[in-house]
Structure formats: C-alpha cells, structure tokens
Amino acid sequence: MWKSVSKCTNCIVVFFTGKLYICILYLLFMSNAYIFQNEKLKNSFKNIISIKREIGNTKNNVTTKLNELKQLHSELIKDNNKHIFLFCLDSFYYQYKIFAMEFEHIKKLRSILNNRMYCDYYKLHNIIIKFCKEHIPEETLNVQTFPVYKDLEPFQEYRIEDITLLHESILNLINTLYTETQTKSDAILHYNDNHKVGFSISNFLNTLTHENRILQEQITLFINYISFFHISQQKQLKKLHIRVGDFFKEVDENINMNYTFSIDDISNDDSFDLINEDVNDIIESNQTIATITAEHNDINNDDNKAVLTTEVKELPVFKSLTDT
C-alpha cells in the first residue's frame, strides 16, 4: 500500500514538474515575442516621424519658392508699369495664385493628417490609462499629461515632439501591463511553494491563470490598435509625401523654365484630334436631328392619310360641253 502511495506521489510530482517546465518555456516564448513586437512598433513609428519631417522640409521649400514668385511679380510690376506690360504680367500673377491655392489645399491635408494622428494616440492613451488603473495599483503607474485633443478643431496642428512623447507613453504603459502579467505568471507557478497549500487550490490557480490570459489578450489588442494606426498613417503620409514632392518640382520647373511660347508651339496633332471630336459631335447631332425629323414626318403622313380618307369625296366624271 505504501509503495502504491509513493508511486502516486512521484507521478504527481513529475506531472507538476513537467507542467512547470512547460509554463516556463511558454513565458520565455511570450517574453521574446513581446520584445520583438515592442521593437517593431518603435522602428515603425520612427519611420512615420521621418516621413513627417521630410514632408515638413519639402513644404518649407515650396513656401520659399512661392515667395520668390510673388517677390518677382512685385519687382516686374514696379519696373514695368505700362498698361500693356501689366496686362501681360497678369498671367504670371494668375499662375502664382493657382500654385498658392493648390498649396493651401496640400497644407490643409497635412494639418488634418497631423491632427488625426494626435487624436488616435491621445484617445488610445486615455483608454489604456483607464484600463491600467482598473488592473494595476496606481502607485506603480507613471501617467504623463499631454495637451487636450479637441474634436471641434480638426485642423489644429500638434507638435511632432508631443506626438512622439505620447506614443512613447503608450508603449511604456503597455510595458507596465506586460510586466504585471509576468509577475502574475511567476506567482502562479510558485504559489504552492510559497504558501504550502497543496493541490486543493487548483481551481483558484486556474482562475488566476485565466485572468492573466485575459490581461495578455488585452495587451495584444492594444498592440494591434497601434499597428493599425501605423499602417494607415504610413500609407497616407507616403501619398502626401509624393504629392508635395511633385508639386515642388512643378513650381521649381515653372520658375527655372527659360522659354518663350509662340504660335509654333501649338500642336497640329492636338488640333486635329480636337477637330475630329467636333466633327464627330456634329455628325452625331445631325443624325439625331434626322432621326427625329423622319419620325415626325411619319407621324404627319399618317395624320394626312387619315384626313384624306375622311374628307375627300369622289370627283364627278367629266363631260364634253357639246354633250346634251
């Protein structure tokens, strides 16, 4: 009997030892995965900030170019104030206004992207803070404050430094949550060694494990939120970067172009295509008119037939005047 009990005890010890070893391996795997995800998010955000800075630099270059155009127009008007010259220079000013209007649209788009980026991180930051306060002792939290985001000001621009600090604070809070899961996992593994309670608290430990897994899943959800923000922000910023770069090239080429246009620059091919389009439109228009006219004539002919049938009587036979 004692031998059987001893064998049973050894089996239980082996079972719990194996389970402990598996849990330790799982924790090591989770730790490495989290570190990789954390570094990946940091590198991705650095790339986003680099794109934002490049857009800002190009925007400043465009502003300089447009100021040069405006200054040049003012100087030309000052030195050439005859009416005919003012008439010619009006086209130059019109070109500047077109560039300025398009540039204002680009700057508004840049502002709203900046605003939305701060909005996403600010609101997520508040959600994570609320969750941390519900699951972690507040004395262990390091909560930073940031400028309040206002939904009614969609074009308000926020500093890149504030966006960077906000993103960093989010990762720090998530790291605090992750540290809490590691602490709980370690406590669960060594709970029986510390308290000497035995297998009778099995359900208690299962519940602690379940709660800890929920916390881990919440961390994964927060990480996926940030990942979505990164992906969407990179797509939008890359499109804006290409657009503002192309716009800068267009303005720069317009300034540096040293060429005078004349009648010789009008393309005959383009004119021919345009004439063909006009001729085709005229032909289609004439065909439509002819169809409508034919249909109208058919209707009139039917009406005339009806009138002749009902109103015209048979004519009498002609007789000679000499006939009696």
ChimeraX attribute file (.defattr): number of C-alpha atoms within 10 A of each C-alpha:
attribute: neighborCount
match mode: 1-to-1
recipient: residues
	/A:1	6
	/A:2	7
	/A:3	8
	/A:4	9
	/A:5	10
	/A:6	11
	/A:7	12
	/A:8	12
	/A:9	12
	/A:10	12
	/A:11	12
	/A:12	13
	/A:13	12
	/A:14	12
	/A:15	12
	/A:16	14
	/A:17	12
	/A:18	12
	/A:19	13
	/A:20	15
	/A:21	13
	/A:22	12
	/A:23	15
	/A:24	15
	/A:25	12
	/A:26	11
	/A:27	16
	/A:28	13
	/A:29	11
	/A:30	15
	/A:31	15
	/A:32	11
	/A:33	11
	/A:34	17
	/A:35	11
	/A:36	11
	/A:37	15
	/A:38	17
	/A:39	11
	/A:40	13
	/A:41	17
	/A:42	14
	/A:43	11
	/A:44	16
	/A:45	22
	/A:46	13
	/A:47	14
	/A:48	18
	/A:49	17
	/A:50	12
	/A:51	17
	/A:52	20
	/A:53	14
	/A:54	14
	/A:55	21
	/A:56	16
	/A:57	12
	/A:58	16
	/A:59	21
	/A:60	13
	/A:61	15
	/A:62	23
	/A:63	15
	/A:64	11
	/A:65	16
	/A:66	21
	/A:67	14
	/A:68	13
	/A:69	21
	/A:70	15
	/A:71	11
	/A:72	14
	/A:73	16
	/A:74	14
	/A:75	11
	/A:76	13
	/A:77	14
	/A:78	11
	/A:79	9
	/A:80	13
	/A:81	12
	/A:82	10
	/A:83	9
	/A:84	10
	/A:85	13
	/A:86	15
	/A:87	11
	/A:88	10
	/A:89	18
	/A:90	14
	/A:91	11
	/A:92	15
	/A:93	16
	/A:94	11
	/A:95	14
	/A:96	18
	/A:97	15
	/A:98	11
	/A:99	18
	/A:100	17
	/A:101	11
	/A:102	11
	/A:103	19
	/A:104	12
	/A:105	11
	/A:106	16
	/A:107	17
	/A:108	15
	/A:109	15
	/A:110	23
	/A:111	17
	/A:112	16
	/A:113	20
	/A:114	22
	/A:115	22
	/A:116	21
	/A:117	18
	/A:118	25
	/A:119	19
	/A:120	15
	/A:121	21
	/A:122	19
	/A:123	13
	/A:124	18
	/A:125	23
	/A:126	14
	/A:127	13
	/A:128	18
	/A:129	19
	/A:130	11
	/A:131	15
	/A:132	18
	/A:133	13
	/A:134	10
	/A:135	11
	/A:136	13
	/A:137	9
	/A:138	12
	/A:139	7
	/A:140	10
	/A:141	15
	/A:142	11
	/A:143	14
	/A:144	11
	/A:145	8
	/A:146	12
	/A:147	10
	/A:148	10
	/A:149	18
	/A:150	10
	/A:151	11
	/A:152	7
	/A:153	10
	/A:154	16
	/A:155	17
	/A:156	16
	/A:157	17
	/A:158	17
	/A:159	10
	/A:160	14
	/A:161	10
	/A:162	13
	/A:163	20
	/A:164	15
	/A:165	13
	/A:166	21
	/A:167	21
	/A:168	14
	/A:169	18
	/A:170	24
	/A:171	19
	/A:172	16
	/A:173	20
	/A:174	22
	/A:175	16
	/A:176	17
	/A:177	22
	/A:178	20
	/A:179	13
	/A:180	17
	/A:181	21
	/A:182	18
	/A:183	12
	/A:184	17
	/A:185	19
	/A:186	14
	/A:187	15
	/A:188	18
	/A:189	18
	/A:190	13
	/A:191	16
	/A:192	16
	/A:193	11
	/A:194	9
	/A:195	8
	/A:196	9
	/A:197	11
	/A:198	10
	/A:199	12
	/A:200	9
	/A:201	12
	/A:202	12
	/A:203	10
	/A:204	12
	/A:205	17
	/A:206	12
	/A:207	12
	/A:208	16
	/A:209	17
	/A:210	12
	/A:211	14
	/A:212	19
	/A:213	14
	/A:214	13
	/A:215	18
	/A:216	17
	/A:217	12
	/A:218	17
	/A:219	20
	/A:220	15
	/A:221	12
	/A:222	17
	/A:223	19
	/A:224	12
	/A:225	14
	/A:226	18
	/A:227	17
	/A:228	11
	/A:229	16
	/A:230	17
	/A:231	13
	/A:232	11
	/A:233	18
	/A:234	19
	/A:235	12
	/A:236	13
	/A:237	19
	/A:238	15
	/A:239	12
	/A:240	20
	/A:241	21
	/A:242	12
	/A:243	13
	/A:244	22
	/A:245	17
	/A:246	12
	/A:247	19
	/A:248	22
	/A:249	12
	/A:250	13
	/A:251	17
	/A:252	15
	/A:253	11
	/A:254	13
	/A:255	13
	/A:256	8
	/A:257	8
	/A:258	7
	/A:259	6
	/A:260	6
	/A:261	7
	/A:262	7
	/A:263	6
	/A:264	7
	/A:265	8
	/A:266	10
	/A:267	9
	/A:268	10
	/A:269	9
	/A:270	10
	/A:271	11
	/A:272	11
	/A:273	11
	/A:274	12
	/A:275	12
	/A:276	12
	/A:277	12
	/A:278	12
	/A:279	12
	/A:280	12
	/A:281	12
	/A:282	12
	/A:283	12
	/A:284	12
	/A:285	12
	/A:286	12
	/A:287	12
	/A:288	12
	/A:289	12
	/A:290	12
	/A:291	12
	/A:292	12
	/A:293	12
	/A:294	12
	/A:295	12
	/A:296	11
	/A:297	12
	/A:298	12
	/A:299	11
	/A:300	12
	/A:301	12
	/A:302	10
	/A:303	11
	/A:304	11
	/A:305	10
	/A:306	11
	/A:307	11
	/A:308	10
	/A:309	9
	/A:310	8
	/A:311	7
	/A:312	8
	/A:313	8
	/A:314	5
	/A:315	6
	/A:316	6
	/A:317	5
	/A:318	6
	/A:319	8
	/A:320	6
	/A:321	6
	/A:322	5
	/A:323	5
	/A:324	5
